[in-house]
């Protein structure tokens, strides 16, 4: 009985120590969420303005390779943004499931899929299963910078500029996690190239954006301006996806650590209750032995008389 009590007490100490660690990680993730949200909000105005500028340019250009879909696309690049660290719940697994679903769909359409991976978790997942990676980036998911997005965007744009028969790709897709709220993060896939241009009424677009469309003057030409702006637009989309993924990662980690802390505290309470029961049983057993010993002594004394 004493050995069992020692086991309970040891488990209680270890559980409480784990709860302190997960609680500290929860607080750290909470502070990092705020920083990641601020970074995403700071990048928002530029993202909106470059999108409006590209929309204005695209409406005036009759041909651009980044806007024209291939008649028979055969290869597609898929950029998957996971995390570098664990303890974030189902954050990376949800993104990888979305990547598998998209890759399966593209293969059903007869396209070869080239995977570009961001984050150690995704890289490890693919290497463990002997899946090929066309490109990989690690150590940037928690604090992504615009330089990281430029590096990734340049690698993808270089492939897109090449002909598929020479190793290039016809499409570029980005799979990341959208930060909906502190409680909701959603893995999603979007096609970055070729751009999907929708014809909409100017008045409807102004009403949707809440502001009149800007009047641009282009020099030397609309085509050259679009050629220079589209790579920046793609890079910005990747950068914004990295920022949203960073905020989502911290929110998912915070939720996972909070759940772990709550579970550890509940487990410590249950173990304390079991330890008390074991202690009571031990005391009862000791009292029984004392009473039994006293009765035996009393009987021996009465017999000797």
VEXNU-743754 format. One record per residue (C-alpha): x, y, z. Coordinates in steps of 0.1 Angstrom, whole numbers, padded with zeros to 4 digits, always signed. Layout:
XYZ ...
This chain:
+0000+0000+0000 +0029+0024+0008 +0044+0017-0026 +0012+0025-0044 +0009+0058-0025 +0045+0067-0035 +0036+0061-0071 +0006+0084-0069 +0026+0112-0053 +0053+0109-0079 +0027+0111-0107 +0011+0141-0090 +0044+0160-0089 +0052+0152-0125 +0017+0162-0137 +0018+0195-0119 +0053+0202-0133 +0039+0195-0168 +0010+0218-0162 +0033+0246-0153 +0053+0241-0186 +0022+0240-0208 +0008+0270-0190 +0040+0290-0197 +0038+0279-0234 +0002+0290-0236 +0012+0325-0223 +0041+0327-0247 +0018+0317-0277 -0007+0343-0266 +0019+0371-0268 +0032+0359-0301 -0003+0358-0316 -0006+0396-0310 +0027+0403-0328 +0017+0380-0357 -0017+0397-0360 -0001+0432-0360 +0023+0421-0388 -0006+0408-0409 -0026+0439-0403 +0004+0461-0413 +0007+0442-0445 -0030+0445-0453 -0031+0480-0468 -0003+0472-0493 -0019+0439-0502 -0052+0457-0510 -0037+0485-0530 -0015+0462-0551 -0045+0440-0558 -0064+0471-0570 -0035+0481-0592 -0032+0447-0607 -0069+0446-0614 -0067+0479-0632 -0038+0468-0652 -0052+0434-0661 -0084+0450-0674 -0063+0470-0700 -0040+0442-0712 -0050+0418-0739 -0022+0392-0734 +0001+0383-0706 +0016+0349-0699 +0007+0352-0662 -0029+0357-0671 -0034+0331-0698 -0042+0295-0689 -0024+0267-0708 -0047+0249-0732 -0033+0215-0719 -0017+0220-0685 +0004+0190-0675 +0024+0202-0644 +0014+0221-0613 +0035+0235-0584 +0019+0233-0549 +0034+0254-0521 +0025+0240-0487 +0030+0261-0456 +0033+0241-0423 +0051+0248-0390 +0086+0244-0378 +0077+0233-0343 +0051+0209-0328 +0027+0212-0299 +0003+0231-0321 -0026+0206-0322 -0037+0197-0357 -0022+0227-0374 +0003+0210-0397 -0018+0179-0402 -0048+0199-0414 -0026+0216-0440 -0010+0183-0451 -0045+0168-0455 -0055+0197-0477 -0023+0192-0497 -0030+0155-0502 -0066+0163-0513 -0054+0190-0538 -0026+0168-0551 -0050+0139-0557 -0074+0162-0576 -0046+0176-0598 -0034+0141-0606 -0069+0130-0615 -0068+0158-0640 -0037+0143-0655 -0012+0169-0640 +0021+0161-0624 +0025+0177-0590 +0057+0194-0578 +0056+0201-0541 +0073+0230-0524 +0073+0228-0486 +0077+0254-0459 +0082+0242-0423 +0101+0214-0407 +0070+0194-0399 +0059+0192-0435 +0095+0184-0447 +0098+0156-0421 +0064+0142-0430 +0073+0140-0467 +0108+0126-0461 +0096+0099-0437 +0072+0087-0465 +0099+0091-0493 +0079+0117-0511 +0099+0140-0533 +0101+0177-0527 +0110+0202-0554 +0120+0229-0528 +0119+0234-0491 +0124+0262-0465 +0128+0257-0428 +0130+0280-0398 +0109+0308-0411 +0074+0300-0402 +0072+0318-0368 +0088+0351-0380 +0084+0353-0417 +0098+0383-0436 +0092+0398-0470 +0127+0385-0480 +0115+0350-0473 +0085+0355-0495 +0107+0369-0522 +0129+0339-0521 +0100+0315-0523 +0082+0336-0550 +0113+0338-0572 +0117+0300-0571 +0080+0295-0581 +0080+0323-0607 +0112+0308-0623 +0094+0275-0627 +0063+0292-0641 +0082+0311-0666 +0097+0279-0680 +0080+0257-0705 +0065+0225-0690 +0085+0204-0714 +0117+0219-0700 +0108+0213-0664 +0084+0243-0658 +0049+0243-0645 +0016+0255-0658 +0000+0264-0625 +0010+0275-0590 -0012+0267-0559 -0007+0278-0523 -0020+0259-0493 -0019+0277-0460 -0040+0283-0429 -0064+0313-0428 -0066+0331-0394 -0104+0335-0390 -0104+0341-0352 -0086+0331-0320 -0107+0300-0319 -0109+0292-0356 -0081+0286-0381 -0089+0270-0415 -0066+0253-0439 -0073+0264-0475 -0060+0262-0510 -0059+0289-0536 -0044+0292-0571 -0018+0319-0574 -0010+0316-0611 -0024+0319-0637 -0044+0348-0622 -0082+0344-0623 -0095+0376-0637 -0133+0382-0634 -0151+0408-0653 -0172+0429-0629 -0190+0461-0632 -0169+0491-0620 -0197+0505-0598 -0202+0471-0581 -0165+0468-0575 -0164+0503-0560 -0193+0496-0538 -0176+0463-0526 -0143+0480-0518 -0159+0510-0502 -0139+0534-0523 -0137+0546-0559 -0113+0528-0582 -0081+0548-0586 -0072+0564-0619 -0037+0552-0629 -0014+0566-0655 +0011+0541-0669 +0045+0549-0683 +0061+0537-0705 +0033+0511-0712 +0006+0491-0694 +0022+0458-0705 +0056+0466-0690 +0040+0479-0658 +0020+0447-0655 +0051+0426-0661 +0069+0443-0632 +0039+0444-0609 +0027+0408-0612 +0058+0392-0596 +0054+0416-0567 +0017+0407-0565 +0025+0370-0563 +0053+0376-0537 +0028+0396-0516 +0003+0368-0517 +0029+0344-0504 +0040+0369-0478 +0005+0374-0466 -0001+0336-0465 +0031+0333-0444 +0019+0359-0419 -0016+0345-0416 -0001+0310-0411 +0022+0324-0384 -0007+0339-0365 -0028+0307-0370 +0001+0285-0358 +0004+0305-0325 -0034+0304-0320 -0035+0267-0325 -0006+0262-0302 -0023+0284-0275 -0054+0263-0278 -0035+0230-0276 -0015+0242-0246 -0046+0254-0228 -0062+0220-0233 -0031+0203-0221 -0030+0225-0190 -0066+0218-0182 -0062+0180-0187 -0031+0180-0165 -0049+0199-0137 -0079+0174-0140 -0055+0145-0139 -0037+0159-0108 -0070+0162-0090 -0080+0126-0099 -0046+0114-0087 -0049+0134-0055 -0082+0118-0048 -0068+0083-0055 -0038+0091-0033 -0061+0102-0005 -0081+0070-0008 -0049+0049-0008 -0037+0069+0023 -0070+0063+0041 -0069+0026+0032 -0033+0025+0046 -0044+0042+0079 -0074+0018+0082 -0051-0011+0077 -0026+0002+0103 -0055+0007+0128 -0067-0028+0121 -0033-0042+0128 -0030-0021+0160 -0064-0033+0172 -0056-0068+0163 -0023-0067+0181 -0039-0052+0212 -0066-0079+0212 -0039-0106+0209 -0020-0091+0238 -0051-0089+0259 -0060-0125+0252 -0025-0136+0260 -0026-0118+0293 -0059-0133+0302 -0047-0168+0294 -0016-0164+0316 -0037-0155+0346 
